């Protein structure tokens, strides 16, 4: 059954409509200033719940999802976004948006999914996001965000996915991320992070994917890989990648105590030296082992002979 006409719309739905129309005014199409041709279904002839990319709760007839991903739009994200207070899902991936993420996003207290990736947002991640205490998924990768990885993310205990990769973030990995007991995916790759990898990440018992590629993590010293001992507590871990950092020392024997569900182990382009532990053979689920450009000692050839067993049991081993 179609929604009621605009004239019969309750005030709350009218508020959502006005908020969306104000957002539309900030959007452009095809790199120009043609606001009128952006989102043509967003007009007075249709109920707001029938507009492109808009979903509503039947009970309240309020906008509960806004999904406009992968469209030829552009412009900025206006502050009226914060008026969509029943919003649970916001997906604005790959719209060529720029400007800062509006602080009014913190008014979306029902929000569970926030996807603003593959845009050109700049500035820091607004602290007001902490008000969105029900957030489960945060995708902010592939932007131009600056500042540090916010320590306050550690208070958002419902997070299962946190992806901040391919930005310009600096500083250290905040230990507070170890509080995210529900976290399954953490990606901070392709930033400018430095320092040691916190041992508290080993408290993430549900972690499946940990991607830290191409930062400045480590110092080329033997203690850089001490964090691996803590990750043995992450029994669900499937993908572990630290490619392109400054991690030094030798791979510890206890690397073989990582999750048997581990499929990818990538330590390419670091400052690791020494031998490849035979205990890697304990990782029976491993399909991809990437250790290229590690300057291993003479013992490497002996260890490589033992790794043929792993090579036979897996799909790919890259040296």
N, C-alpha and C positions, 0 to 999 in steps of 0.2 A: 504494500500500500504506500503511495507517495506521501511525503511529508505535508504538513499543513502549509497553506500559503503564507507569504511574508506577513500579511496583515494580521494573521492569527498567531503569529509567533510570540511566545512568552518573552518577557523582558530579558531573561538570562540568555536565550538564544540570540536575541537582538544584539546583546553585548558581544557575543562571539562573532557575529556577522561583521559588526563594525571593526572589531579587532583585526579580522582577516582582511577586510578591505583596506585598512590602514597599512597592513603588511604588504599588500599588493602594490600600493603606491611606492614602496621602496624597491620594488623589483623592476627589472628591465628585461628586454628580450633581444637576442642576437647582437649583444654588445652595444645596442643603441639606447634611446630613451623612450621607446615605445611602450609605455605602461598599459595602454588600452588593450594591446594584443597579448599581454601576459595573462595567462590563466583566464581565457575567455568565458569559461562556465561560471566564473565568480561574478555574478550579476544578480539584479533584482528579480529576474524572471524565475529563478530556481531557489528552492529552500537551501540554506547554507549547508545542510547535511547532504545535499546532492552535488555539491561542488567538487571539482576534480581534486583528488588527494585528501579529501576530508571525510572522516568517519565520525559518527555520533553515537552516544549512548542512547538507546531506545527509552530507557527509564526517565532520564532527565532531558533528553533531546539537546544535549550539550556536546560540543566538539571534544572527542576523546582521543583522536589521532589526526595528525597532519603529516602526510607522506608525499613529498614532492620530489623525490630523489631522481637524479640523472635527467634533468631537463635543461633546456637552453634558456635559462633565466640569468640572473645576475643581480647586482645591487647590494643592498645592506639588509640586515635583519633588524626591524624596528622594535622599539620598546613595547608596543602594544601586544607583542607576543605574551607578555606577562598577564594579560587579561583573559587568556584561555585557561582558566583555572581548573577546568576538568580534564585537561590534556594528560594522557598517559603515555603517548608515544609521539615523538617528534623526530622525523627523518627528513633532513634537508641535505642529504649527501649529494655532492657533485652538482652544485647549482651555480658555481662561480660567484659565490657570495664573498664579500670583503667587509672591511670594518672590524669593529670589536664585537664579541659576543655580548649581547645586552645583559646588564645585571638583572633586569626584570625577569630573566629566566628563573630566578630564585623564587618567584611567586607560584611556580608550577609545582605545588606540593604533592600532587598525585602522580607526577611524572615517573615513569619506570624506565623508559628507553629514550636516550638522547644521542642522536646521530647527526653530527655536523661535520663529518669528515670530507676530505677532498674538496675543500674550498680555499679561500685565502684570508681567513680570519687572522687578525693580528692582536697584539696586546696579551695580557695575562689571562689565565683561566679565572673567571670571576668567582670570588669567594662565596657569593650568594647562592651558588649551586648547592652548598651544604644544606640549604633549606629544603632541597628536594630529597628528603630522607628516604624515600622509597625507591630511589634510582637503583636499577639492576645492571644496566648497560650504558657505558659512556664511550662513544667513538668520537674522538677529536683529532685523529691522525690526518696527515697530509694537509696541514695548514701552515701558518707562519706565527704560531703562538710563541711567546717569549716568557721570561721569568723562570722560576723554579717549578719542579713538580710539586703541586700543592700538598703539604703535609696533611691538610684537613681531609683529603680523600680517605685517610685512615679511619675517619669517623663514620663513613658511609657503609655500614656493615652489610647491606643487602647487595652490594656490587658483586656481579659475577664476571663481567667483562670490563676491563679498563685499558683502552688503547689510546696512547698519546704519542705514538711514533711519528716520525717525519715532521718535526717542528723545530724550533730553535730553543728548546728548554736547556737550562744550565743548572749547575749545582750538583748536589748529591741525591741519591735515591733516598727518600725519607723513610726511616725505619717504621713509621706509623703504618705503612702499607702492610706490615705484618699483622695488623689487626683485622684484615679483610678475610675472615674465615670462610666466606662463601665464594671467594674469587677463584675463577677457573682459568681466565686468560689475562695475562699482564704483558703488554708490549710498550716498551719505551725506546724502541730502536730509532736510529737516525736522529739523534739529538746531540747535545754537547755535554752530556752528564759525565761526572768524574768521581773519583774516590772509590772506596771499597764497596762490594756488593753486600748489603746487610744480611747477617745471619738470620734475622727474624723472618726473612722470607720463607724459611723452613717451617714456619708455623701455618703456612697456607696449605692445609691438608687436602683441599679440593683442587689445587692448582694442576692444570693440564698443560698449559702452554706458557713458557717464560721466554720472551724475546727481548734481547738487549743489544742487538747488533749495532755496530758503527756509532759508538760513543767514545769516551776517553776513560773508560772504567779500568781500574787497576793502576799499578805503578811499575810493573816489570819486576816486582819483588816476589820471593818465594811464598809469602803469606797470601798472595792475591787469590789463590784458589781454595782458601780455607772454608769459604762459604759452601763448597760442595758437600761438606759433611752435614750441614743443616738441611740441604735439599733431599737427603736420603729419607727424610720424614714425609716428603711429598709423594705418596704412593700412587697417585693418579697421573703423575707427570708423563706426558707423551712427546713434547717438543721442547728442547732446551738449546738455545742458540745465543752465543756471545761473540759472534764473528766481528772482526774489525775493532778490537779494543786493545788495551795495553796489559792484559793479564799475563803475569809472569809465573815462574815456578814450574814444577813438574806436576803432571796429572797424578793425583793420589790414587793409591790402590782402592780406596773406598768408593771410587767412582763406579765400581762394579756393584755397589749397594744401592744405586739409584733404582727407580721404579722399573720393574720388569715390563711395564707397559711403554717404556721409552722407545720412540720410533726414530727420532732425529736428535743427534748430538753434534753440534757445530761449534768448533773452537778455532776455525780458520782465521788466519791473519791476526795473531796475538804474539806474545813474547814467551810462549811456553816452550820449554826445552826438556831434555831427558828422554825417558823411555815411555812407551805406551804400555800401561798396565795390562797384564794378562787377564785381570779381573773384568775387563770390558766384555769378555766372553760370557759373563753372567747376565748381560743385558739381552735376553733372548728375544725381545721384541724389536730390537734395533734394525732399522731398514736403511738408514742413511747416517754414515759416520764421516764427518768432514774435518780433517786434521791437516789439510794442505798448508804449506808455508810455515809449519812448525819445525824449527831447526833441531831435530832430534840427534842424539849422540850415536856413537858407533853401535850401541846396543839395539838401535832401531831395526837393523836387518834381522837380528835374531827374533825380536818381538814381532816383526812383520810375518815371519814364518808361522807363528802361532795364530796370528790374526786371519789366516786363510780359512780357519774354521768359521769365523764370523762371516767372512766374505761369502762362503758357500751357503750360509744360513740366511743371508739377507739379500736385498734387491740391489743395493748400491753401496760401495765404499769408495770414497773419493780421497785421493792423496794429493 
